[in-house]
Amino acid sequence: MLKRLTIFFITIILSNLTMGQTILSSRGAGTPFPINSARSMGMGSLSIAMSDPMTINQINPAALYRVPNTRISLEYFMEQNSFETEAGKTTSRYSNFNGFSFVLPLGSGLGFSTGLTPITRMEYDLAFNGMNGGMPYTKSIEGTGGLNAFFMSMFFTIKEKFAVGFSWRYIFGNLKEIWNVKYDNSEFIESYDTFTTNNNGFGYTLGVLYSPIKNMEIGFIYSPQINLNNDTETYATYFSLLDLSNIETSGSIQYPSIWGVGASHRIFKTIQLGAEYTRTNWTDLEINENKVVRTNDSHKLAIGFEIRKTLNPNASLLERIAYRMGYSTQPYFYHDIAGNDIKEHWISAGLGIPLFHNASQVDIAFQYGVRGHLKTNGIKENLMRLNLSVSGGERWFIQRY
């Protein structure tokens, strides 16, 4: 069963693989990537206090205690970005595999999980004109790459009311920038510079989940700063002189700390309501011990709900489908050139469709967001996101007589 789901999911990914662009990803180590599950995105990106037997929670490892069987989840993500400035408009699309998760319950509230997910993405292409000594030129800058996280988590419960999870993360990735300067006068030298940076380092996330009363959960997560090794190779070419140079340097990236708190409550046995607050301290972002200018701490507020009549595998499919909606807002992680916040607003909706008597599930989430304001920030982005998750579960280590 899991093999059939995996083949189906990979086919979808390969048929839709494209790359998108946004000028905002040129800052620091790239624009932050949404790592929430499809269930989470459908509820306004709620994760911290959202445990669920059908979902592998990558944000709060303590919430994994609710997963009763061995489970694997594959994620697909697509984003369309309509970007607008005073100079004009453009539209781009990004579509790719969004990682996987695997959880193995070991019994007595103890378990293990592992997975891979992207955390930042850099994909932009800029061009502008200038003058040097009265001679006009065109400069273009292209950036690609991003950071990824491979994680391993452990979780356990205390008296069924208090769960604790610890996630160890290995952060790695490649960032590449190409700078090209062309002069209108052929007597001037054209330059072509490539900067390739390989990054790696270790971090962790601590998560807790507490149930003070029946059908209510309160969650908390904390990830401290991560110091990434930063090895940069500079390759410069001066075409007219055929002069090549290659320089290697070592540095670091100080990735920001994150903490968040959330709560959820189930009412009427069919509706789960939730809210959460997450803070990412982007003002701590440093590259080679230099602060990244105009960074802005991100304060995300999210609310959402899910309606599912029953998880009884003998009920009809319509009764077992989960319906979700949510809203979130936050300032972007850096200010515009005038020092103003670039605000984000997102509305979302989603479905959870159980299959094979609840052994597997397909989760679909749609998000529409607006980032920035043309009059205030000089830029505006209208974004549409699709997140698709295919997950399956099986019972392992069953004792046979």
BELHUNOR-V542217 format. One record per helix or strand of 2 or more residues. SS is the DSSP state (alpha for helix, beta for strand). FROM is the first residue (numbers start at 1). LEN is the number of residues. If there is no record, write none. Layout:
ss->SS from->FROM len->LEN
ss->SS from->FROM len->LEN
This chain:
ss->alpha from->2 len->13
ss->alpha from->23 len->4
ss->beta from->31 len->2
ss->alpha from->38 len->5
ss->alpha from->61 len->6
ss->beta from->70 len->16
ss->beta from->88 len->20
ss->beta from->110 len->23
ss->beta from->135 len->24
ss->beta from->162 len->22
ss->beta from->191 len->20
ss->beta from->216 len->8
ss->beta from->226 len->13
ss->beta from->243 len->13
ss->beta from->258 len->10
ss->beta from->271 len->10
ss->alpha from->282 len->3
ss->beta from->286 len->2
ss->beta from->290 len->2
ss->beta from->298 len->10
ss->alpha from->317 len->4
ss->beta from->322 len->10
ss->beta from->343 len->13
ss->beta from->360 len->12
ss->alpha from->374 len->4
ss->beta from->379 len->16
